[in-house]
Amino acid sequence: MNPCLIPPVVLFDLDGTLVDTAPDLHAAMNRMLDDAGRAPVALEGFRRVVSRGGLAMLEHAFPDLPETERAALLAPYLDRYGRETTRLSRPFDGVEPLLAAIEASGARWGIVTNKPGWLSVRVVEGLGWSERCAVLVAGDTLPVKKPDPAPLLHACTQLEIDAGQCVYVGDDARDIQAARAAGMRAIAALWGYRSMHDDPAEWGSDVLVETPHGLLTAGVLVRA
């Protein structure tokens, strides 16, 4: 892709968009299930709920528990996961070349995620991205998170750039809703985590992309 076609700032969701974090989240959950004397859950079904957050993952693993009891497990689960956030997690195939192309063009890239800040930092540091990521806005950076557009707009403020000059790439309907409300071009990442009932065609994105490499196709990151 011609570097001049890459916009000044490309913002990404983290889990399910840049990084396949499901294996570490899954391993932590199965350790918790084992401690409770329960059978493990399969990775295939588990990864479909990762983008919905910790409570959704606990609901998948402990469907019989009352909501209040599952909520009480959230902090210990995240603590368990936080001990090994990048033991198994890796960038999706094509992500590293994509980030390199953005950087080579002189553009910047950043992350806006609903993941808690301390966990987001551990993932970014574990992958060696701390010096490359221009901005990191986490789920607890502000009082609100996606689908509210405020986190995306906060990233723009930090980077001193207008939202109209940015694009946002995410694998969940909330990502697309937040991007459109912020006035950004919204790109749906189809390689990420979603349930079998989700239909990305209904999210209202500007474009659907099958792979990270597909983002480097003319007309995807910017309008043709």
C-alpha positions as CSV (number, residue, x, y, z in Angstrom):
1,M,0.0,0.0,0.0
2,N,1.2,3.5,-0.8
3,P,2.3,5.0,2.5
4,C,0.6,8.3,1.6
5,L,-2.7,6.4,1.8
6,I,-2.3,5.6,5.5
7,P,-4.0,8.2,7.7
8,P,-2.0,10.1,10.4
9,V,-3.3,8.0,13.2
10,V,-4.7,4.4,13.3
11,L,-6.3,3.3,16.5
12,F,-7.0,-0.3,17.4
13,D,-8.9,-2.3,19.9
14,L,-6.5,-4.7,21.8
15,D,-8.1,-8.2,22.5
16,G,-9.3,-9.8,19.4
17,T,-7.9,-7.1,17.1
18,L,-4.2,-6.7,17.6
19,V,-3.6,-9.6,20.0
20,D,-4.9,-13.1,20.4
21,T,-5.2,-12.9,24.2
22,A,-7.7,-15.7,24.4
23,P,-5.2,-18.5,25.2
24,D,-3.9,-16.8,28.4
25,L,-7.4,-15.8,29.5
26,H,-8.6,-19.3,28.9
27,A,-5.7,-20.9,30.8
28,A,-6.3,-18.6,33.8
29,M,-10.0,-19.5,33.7
30,N,-9.3,-23.3,33.6
31,R,-6.9,-23.0,36.5
32,M,-9.8,-21.3,38.4
33,L,-12.2,-24.1,37.4
34,D,-9.7,-26.7,38.5
35,D,-9.3,-25.1,41.9
36,A,-13.1,-25.2,42.2
37,G,-13.2,-28.9,41.3
38,R,-14.9,-28.2,38.0
39,A,-14.3,-29.4,34.5
40,P,-12.3,-27.2,32.1
41,V,-14.0,-25.3,29.3
42,A,-12.9,-25.6,25.6
43,L,-10.9,-22.8,24.1
44,E,-13.1,-22.7,20.9
45,G,-16.2,-21.7,22.7
46,F,-14.5,-19.5,25.3
47,R,-12.8,-17.3,22.7
48,R,-16.2,-16.3,21.4
49,V,-17.0,-14.4,24.6
50,V,-13.6,-12.7,25.2
51,S,-14.5,-9.4,23.7
52,R,-17.5,-9.1,26.0
53,G,-15.2,-8.9,29.1
54,G,-14.4,-10.7,32.3
55,L,-18.0,-11.1,33.5
56,A,-19.0,-12.7,30.2
57,M,-16.1,-15.1,30.4
58,L,-17.1,-16.1,34.0
59,E,-20.7,-16.6,32.9
60,H,-19.4,-18.9,30.2
61,A,-17.3,-20.9,32.6
62,F,-19.7,-20.8,35.6
63,P,-23.2,-20.7,34.0
64,D,-24.9,-22.1,37.1
65,L,-23.6,-19.6,39.6
66,P,-25.8,-16.6,40.6
67,E,-24.7,-13.3,39.0
68,T,-23.5,-11.9,42.4
69,E,-21.3,-15.0,43.0
70,R,-19.8,-14.7,39.5
71,A,-19.1,-11.0,40.1
72,A,-17.2,-11.9,43.2
73,L,-14.9,-14.1,41.1
74,L,-13.9,-11.3,38.8
75,A,-11.1,-9.7,40.8
76,P,-9.4,-13.1,41.6
77,Y,-9.8,-14.2,38.0
78,L,-8.2,-11.0,36.6
79,D,-5.4,-11.3,39.2
80,R,-4.7,-14.9,38.1
81,Y,-4.7,-13.8,34.5
82,G,-2.5,-10.8,35.2
83,R,0.3,-13.0,36.4
84,E,0.8,-14.4,32.9
85,T,-0.7,-12.0,30.3
86,T,1.7,-12.9,27.4
87,R,2.8,-16.4,28.1
88,L,0.6,-17.7,25.3
89,S,-0.8,-14.5,23.7
90,R,0.6,-13.4,20.4
91,P,-0.2,-10.7,17.8
92,F,-2.5,-12.0,15.1
93,D,-0.8,-13.1,11.9
94,G,-0.1,-10.0,9.8
95,V,-0.3,-7.5,12.7
96,E,3.4,-6.9,13.1
97,P,3.8,-6.1,9.3
98,L,0.8,-3.9,9.5
99,L,2.2,-1.9,12.4
100,A,5.6,-1.7,10.7
101,A,3.9,-0.3,7.6
102,I,2.1,2.3,9.6
103,E,5.3,3.4,11.3
104,A,7.2,3.4,8.0
105,S,4.7,5.8,6.5
106,G,5.3,8.3,9.3
107,A,1.9,7.7,10.8
108,R,1.2,6.7,14.4
109,W,-0.8,3.9,15.9
110,G,-2.4,3.5,19.3
111,I,-4.8,1.4,21.4
112,V,-8.2,2.1,22.8
113,T,-9.5,-0.9,24.8
114,N,-12.1,-1.7,27.5
115,K,-9.5,-3.9,29.2
116,P,-8.4,-2.6,32.6
117,G,-5.3,-0.4,32.4
118,W,-3.0,-2.5,34.5
119,L,-3.6,-5.5,32.3
120,S,-3.4,-3.5,29.1
121,V,0.0,-2.2,30.1
122,R,1.2,-5.7,30.9
123,V,0.2,-7.0,27.5
124,V,1.7,-4.0,25.6
125,E,5.0,-4.2,27.6
126,G,5.1,-8.0,27.3
127,L,4.9,-7.7,23.5
128,G,7.6,-5.0,23.4
129,W,5.2,-2.3,22.1
130,S,5.6,0.3,24.9
131,E,7.9,2.6,22.8
132,R,5.9,2.0,19.6
133,C,2.3,2.6,20.8
134,A,1.6,6.3,20.6
135,V,-1.3,6.2,23.0
136,L,-3.0,3.7,25.3
137,V,-6.5,4.4,26.6
138,A,-7.9,1.6,28.8
139,G,-11.3,0.7,30.1
140,D,-10.6,2.6,33.4
141,T,-8.9,5.6,32.0
142,L,-12.2,7.5,32.0
143,P,-15.4,7.0,33.9
144,V,-17.0,5.6,30.6
145,K,-15.8,3.1,28.1
146,K,-16.8,1.9,24.6
147,P,-19.4,2.1,23.0
148,D,-19.2,5.6,24.4
149,P,-17.0,7.7,22.1
150,A,-15.2,9.5,24.9
151,P,-12.2,7.1,25.1
152,L,-11.6,7.5,21.3
153,L,-11.9,11.3,21.6
154,H,-9.5,11.2,24.6
155,A,-6.9,9.4,22.5
156,C,-7.3,12.1,19.9
157,T,-6.8,14.8,22.6
158,Q,-3.6,13.0,23.8
159,L,-2.3,12.9,20.3
160,E,-3.4,16.4,19.4
161,I,-5.3,15.4,16.3
162,D,-8.8,15.7,15.1
163,A,-10.9,12.6,15.2
164,G,-11.7,13.0,11.5
165,Q,-8.1,12.3,10.7
166,C,-8.1,8.9,12.5
167,V,-9.5,5.5,11.8
168,Y,-10.5,2.9,14.4
169,V,-10.2,-0.9,13.9
170,G,-12.1,-3.3,16.2
171,D,-13.7,-6.7,16.4
172,D,-16.9,-5.9,18.3
173,A,-20.1,-3.9,17.6
174,R,-19.2,-1.5,20.5
175,D,-16.0,-0.6,18.7
176,I,-17.9,0.4,15.6
177,Q,-20.5,2.3,17.5
178,A,-17.8,4.2,19.4
179,A,-15.9,5.1,16.2
180,R,-18.9,6.3,14.4
181,A,-20.0,8.4,17.3
182,A,-16.5,9.9,17.5
183,G,-16.6,10.8,13.8
184,M,-13.9,8.3,12.8
185,R,-13.8,5.9,10.0
186,A,-14.8,2.6,11.5
187,I,-13.3,-0.7,10.3
188,A,-14.6,-4.1,11.5
189,A,-11.9,-6.7,12.1
190,L,-13.4,-10.1,11.1
191,W,-10.5,-12.1,12.4
192,G,-11.4,-11.3,16.1
193,Y,-13.7,-12.7,18.7
194,R,-17.4,-12.8,18.2
195,S,-20.3,-15.2,18.9
196,M,-22.0,-17.2,16.2
197,H,-25.0,-14.9,16.6
198,D,-23.0,-11.7,15.8
199,D,-23.4,-10.3,12.3
200,P,-20.7,-7.7,11.6
201,A,-22.6,-6.6,8.5
202,E,-25.1,-5.1,10.9
203,W,-22.6,-3.1,12.9
204,G,-22.6,-0.2,10.6
205,S,-18.8,-0.1,9.8
206,D,-17.4,1.6,6.8
207,V,-15.7,-1.5,5.7
208,L,-15.3,-5.2,6.8
209,V,-11.8,-6.6,6.7
210,E,-10.9,-10.3,6.8
211,T,-7.2,-10.1,7.8
212,P,-4.8,-7.6,9.2
213,H,-3.0,-7.7,5.8
214,G,-6.3,-6.6,4.2
215,L,-5.9,-3.3,6.0
216,L,-3.0,-2.5,3.7
217,T,-5.3,-2.7,0.6
218,A,-5.9,0.7,-1.1
219,G,-9.3,2.1,0.0
220,V,-9.5,0.3,3.4
221,L,-7.7,2.5,5.8
222,V,-8.8,5.5,3.9
223,R,-11.6,6.1,1.4
224,A,-10.7,5.2,-2.1
